[in-house]
Amino acid sequence: MAGMKRSTYYYRGKGSRKGKRPSTHTVKGGVMVPNEAVVQEIARLVEPEYHDYGYQLVTELLRQMGYTINKKKVYRLMEEGNLLNPPVRRGAPRSRAFIKYAVPPLEGPFRTVEADIKYVHIHEENRNAYLVTFLCTFCRYAPVWDLQYSMKSKDIAELVLDLVNDPEVKRFMGNQRVKIVIRTDNGPQFIARALAEILESLGIAHEFTMPGTPQQNAHIESFHSTVTRLVCNRNVFRDIDHAREIFRAFYYAYNETRAMKSLLSYPPRKFLRLWEAGIVGIRRDKRNKDFFFFREKPFPPTGIGSSPEDLIWANKNSIFDSSVLNPLEISPV
């Protein structure tokens, strides 16, 4: 009557549900069956124990029985009949403290301990075992390790207890000089609640690397490269006991006799003795990178191979007191 086109009218909703109204019947062999009967049919399908059918499988079973029905309608009917599988209830996720420094600062022994898991193939059993190692980022000392076919959070928690009871760690924890921080990735063994409770009871802080950044756990990753090169690539393991025997010898050599350039060409345990005696210090170069240096020059061994010039140089430049430490104990390897 006003001469306005229909396209100019504004739509006013009526408050009802949009779309086509849901059907009240379902076709079965050309016969209309009420939805209540279909719900009863679905209930009989999922009633037996261990028949944890989802709506997609129920749709296929109803079609086998002659129903013409799609999965969206089956989902609606199962939802209305409270027949859907209940969602898995998970506890609230624990907050995680992520790392502050990509490279742990050189503060002292066992201030930061990195831990990680490596696969080790057991050849004659054609299985992979889990090798977990706790490594001090300061002195590269590996106090505890384990090799098992399964590695769960309770196994990691037991290793943490072994860590705090290790003699070398206790030397620096005895008078509260050391507050240990354990750095790991976000693996399921490390984010478990059981491990968090153990660490909290022991007063040990736990920090996580950012996802997808193995370089933030660089010390333990480098250690695993050494394990691959020196152990895994050179041995064929008969069984896990044989592998443990070989790794036991490796860890002894790594901690006791294998010199490292980053530790002033000393093994980790001997380097700890030098640090404890105050012979080793820390400096920072122009690139703001920390490195170790000798505060006092240790005497070279006085046996065969030491020239008089070497001894004169050592006596002139060293203020090291031989009563503090046996010279043979700190001689270069």
C-alpha positions in Angstrom: 0.0 0.0 0.0 2.9 2.4 0.7 4.7 1.5 -2.5 7.8 0.2 -0.7 9.8 -2.8 -2.1 9.9 -5.9 0.0 13.7 -5.8 0.2 13.6 -2.6 2.3 11.6 -4.3 5.2 13.6 -5.1 8.3 13.4 -8.7 9.5 11.9 -9.1 13.0 12.6 -12.4 14.6 9.8 -14.3 16.4 12.1 -15.7 19.1 11.7 -19.3 17.9 14.6 -21.6 17.0 16.1 -21.0 13.6 15.9 -23.6 10.9 13.6 -26.5 10.3 11.9 -28.1 13.3 13.5 -31.5 14.3 11.6 -34.5 13.1 9.6 -36.6 15.4 9.8 -39.9 13.5 12.4 -41.9 11.7 11.9 -44.1 8.6 12.6 -47.8 9.0 11.8 -50.0 6.0 9.3 -47.6 4.7 7.5 -47.3 8.1 7.6 -44.2 10.3 8.9 -45.1 13.7 8.6 -42.6 16.7 11.9 -41.2 17.9 11.2 -42.5 21.4 11.4 -46.1 19.9 14.7 -45.2 18.2 16.1 -44.0 21.6 15.1 -47.3 23.2 16.8 -49.1 20.4 20.0 -47.1 20.9 19.8 -47.8 24.7 19.7 -51.5 24.0 22.8 -51.2 21.8 24.9 -49.3 24.4 23.5 -51.1 27.5 25.9 -54.1 27.6 29.1 -53.7 29.5 32.1 -52.5 27.5 29.8 -51.4 24.6 31.1 -47.9 24.7 29.6 -46.9 21.3 29.8 -43.4 20.1 27.2 -41.8 17.9 29.0 -42.5 14.6 29.1 -46.3 15.3 25.5 -46.3 16.6 24.5 -44.7 13.3 26.1 -47.5 11.3 24.4 -50.1 13.6 21.0 -48.5 13.1 21.4 -48.4 9.4 22.2 -52.1 9.5 18.9 -52.6 11.3 17.1 -50.8 8.4 16.8 -47.2 9.7 17.3 -44.3 7.3 19.1 -41.9 9.6 22.1 -39.7 9.7 24.7 -39.2 12.4 23.6 -35.7 13.3 20.1 -37.0 14.3 21.6 -39.9 16.2 23.8 -37.5 18.1 20.7 -35.4 19.0 18.7 -38.4 20.1 21.6 -39.8 22.2 22.2 -36.4 23.8 18.5 -36.0 24.7 18.5 -39.6 26.1 21.7 -39.0 28.0 23.3 -41.9 26.1 26.5 -40.2 25.0 29.8 -41.3 26.5 30.7 -39.1 29.4 33.7 -36.9 28.8 36.9 -37.8 30.6 37.4 -35.7 33.7 40.9 -34.4 34.1 42.2 -32.5 37.1 43.0 -28.9 36.8 46.4 -28.5 35.1 49.3 -27.5 37.4 51.0 -24.2 36.7 54.5 -24.6 35.4 57.4 -22.3 35.8 59.3 -21.8 32.5 62.9 -21.0 32.3 64.3 -17.5 32.9 67.7 -18.0 31.2 68.3 -20.0 28.0 71.7 -20.9 29.3 71.9 -21.6 33.1 74.4 -19.1 34.7 77.6 -20.5 36.2 76.7 -20.1 39.9 78.0 -23.2 41.4 77.8 -27.0 41.5 74.3 -28.5 41.3 72.5 -25.1 41.2 70.9 -26.3 37.9 70.5 -29.9 37.1 69.1 -30.9 33.6 67.2 -34.1 33.1 66.0 -35.8 30.0 65.1 -39.2 28.6 66.8 -40.9 25.6 65.8 -44.1 23.7 68.3 -46.9 23.7 67.7 -49.8 21.3 68.2 -53.2 22.8 69.2 -55.1 19.6 68.7 -58.8 20.4 65.4 -58.1 22.0 64.4 -55.6 19.4 63.0 -53.2 21.9 63.7 -49.6 23.0 64.6 -48.8 26.6 64.5 -45.5 28.3 67.7 -43.9 29.6 67.2 -41.0 32.0 70.1 -38.9 33.3 70.4 -36.1 35.7 73.3 -33.8 34.7 74.8 -30.8 36.6 75.2 -27.9 34.1 78.1 -26.4 36.1 80.5 -29.3 36.5 78.9 -31.8 34.0 78.8 -34.4 36.8 76.0 -37.1 36.3 75.1 -38.1 39.8 72.2 -40.5 39.0 70.8 -42.4 35.9 68.6 -45.3 35.1 67.8 -47.6 32.2 64.4 -49.3 32.1 61.9 -50.6 29.5 59.3 -48.3 31.1 59.9 -44.9 32.7 57.0 -43.4 34.7 56.8 -40.4 37.0 57.3 -42.6 40.1 60.6 -43.8 38.6 61.7 -40.2 38.1 60.7 -39.4 41.6 62.9 -42.2 42.9 65.8 -40.8 41.0 65.3 -37.4 42.5 65.6 -39.0 46.0 68.8 -40.7 44.8 70.0 -37.3 43.6 69.7 -35.5 46.9 71.4 -38.5 48.6 74.3 -38.6 46.3 77.6 -38.0 48.2 78.8 -35.2 45.8 75.4 -33.4 46.0 75.3 -33.7 49.8 78.7 -32.1 50.1 77.3 -28.9 48.7 73.8 -29.2 50.3 75.0 -29.9 53.8 75.1 -26.3 54.9 72.3 -25.0 52.6 74.8 -23.6 50.1 72.9 -25.1 47.2 69.3 -24.8 46.2 68.8 -27.2 43.4 66.8 -26.3 40.3 65.8 -29.1 38.0 65.3 -28.2 34.4 63.3 -30.6 32.1 61.2 -30.5 29.0 57.4 -31.0 29.1 57.3 -34.8 28.8 54.5 -36.6 30.6 56.9 -38.1 33.1 58.1 -34.6 34.2 54.7 -32.8 34.3 53.1 -35.5 36.5 51.6 -34.5 39.8 53.4 -37.2 41.7 56.8 -35.8 40.7 55.7 -32.2 41.5 54.7 -33.3 45.0 58.1 -35.0 45.7 60.0 -31.9 44.5 57.9 -29.6 46.6 58.5 -31.8 49.7 62.2 -31.7 49.1 62.3 -27.9 48.4 63.6 -28.4 44.9 62.5 -25.9 42.2 61.4 -27.3 38.8 61.5 -25.2 35.7 60.4 -26.3 32.2 61.8 -25.4 28.8 59.5 -23.8 26.3 57.8 -26.3 23.9 59.9 -27.1 20.8 63.1 -25.6 22.1 65.6 -28.4 22.9 68.4 -25.9 22.8 67.2 -24.7 26.2 68.2 -28.1 27.5 71.5 -28.0 25.6 73.8 -29.6 28.2 71.8 -32.8 28.5 71.2 -32.9 24.8 75.0 -32.6 24.2 75.5 -35.4 26.7 73.0 -37.6 24.8 75.0 -37.0 21.7 78.1 -38.2 23.5 76.2 -41.3 24.7 75.1 -42.1 21.1 78.7 -41.7 19.8 80.6 -43.5 22.5 78.1 -46.2 23.7 75.1 -46.8 21.4 77.1 -46.7 18.1 79.8 -49.0 19.4 77.9 -51.8 21.1 75.3 -54.4 20.3 73.2 -55.0 23.4 72.1 -58.5 24.1 69.5 -57.6 26.8 68.8 -54.8 29.2 71.2 -56.2 31.9 74.0 -56.3 29.3 73.2 -52.6 28.4 73.1 -51.6 32.1 76.6 -53.2 32.6 78.0 -51.2 29.7 76.4 -47.9 30.8 77.6 -48.4 34.3 81.2 -48.5 33.0 80.5 -45.5 30.8 79.1 -43.4 33.6 82.1 -44.2 35.8 84.6 -43.2 33.1 82.5 -40.1 32.3 82.5 -38.9 35.9 85.9 -40.1 37.1 88.5 -40.2 34.3 87.2 -38.6 31.1 88.7 -35.1 30.8 86.7 -32.3 29.3 88.0 -29.1 27.7 85.2 -27.0 29.2 86.4 -28.1 32.7 90.0 -27.0 32.1 90.8 -30.5 30.9 89.7 -32.3 34.1 87.1 -34.9 34.7 83.9 -33.7 36.5 84.7 -35.2 40.0 88.3 -33.8 40.0 87.1 -30.5 38.8 84.7 -30.4 41.8 87.7 -30.9 44.1 89.5 -28.0 42.4 86.4 -25.7 42.7 85.9 -26.7 46.3 89.6 -25.8 47.1 89.1 -22.4 45.5 91.7 -23.0 42.8 89.1 -22.4 40.0 87.3 -19.2 39.3 84.8 -17.7 36.8 85.4 -14.9 34.4 83.3 -13.2 31.7 84.7 -12.5 28.3 83.9 -9.6 25.9 80.9 -11.5 24.5 79.4 -11.7 28.0 80.1 -15.4 28.2 81.3 -17.0 31.4 84.3 -19.4 31.5 86.5 -21.1 34.1 90.1 -20.1 34.8 92.7 -21.1 37.4 93.1 -18.8 40.3 96.2 -20.7 41.2 98.3 -22.8 39.0 98.4 -26.4 40.2 101.9 -27.9 40.3 102.7 -30.3 37.4 103.7 -33.8 38.4 107.3 -33.9 39.5 108.0 -37.3 37.8 109.4 -38.1 34.3 108.5 -35.5 31.7 108.7 -32.4 33.8 111.6 -30.2 32.7 113.4 -27.8 35.2 112.1 -24.8 33.2 108.5 -26.1 33.8 109.1 -26.5 37.5 110.7 -23.0 37.8 107.8 -21.4 36.0 105.2 -23.3 38.2 107.0 -22.3 41.4 107.3 -18.7 40.3 103.7 -18.2 39.2 101.8 -20.5 41.6 100.7 -19.8 45.2 99.1 -23.2 45.5 99.7 -24.8 48.9 100.3 -28.5 48.4 98.9 -29.3 51.8 95.4 -28.3 50.5 95.3 -31.0 47.8 97.5 -33.8 46.7 99.3 -32.7 43.4 98.9 -36.1 41.9 95.1 -35.7 42.5 94.9 -32.7 40.2 97.5 -33.5 37.6 96.3 -33.2 34.0 94.7 -36.4 32.5 
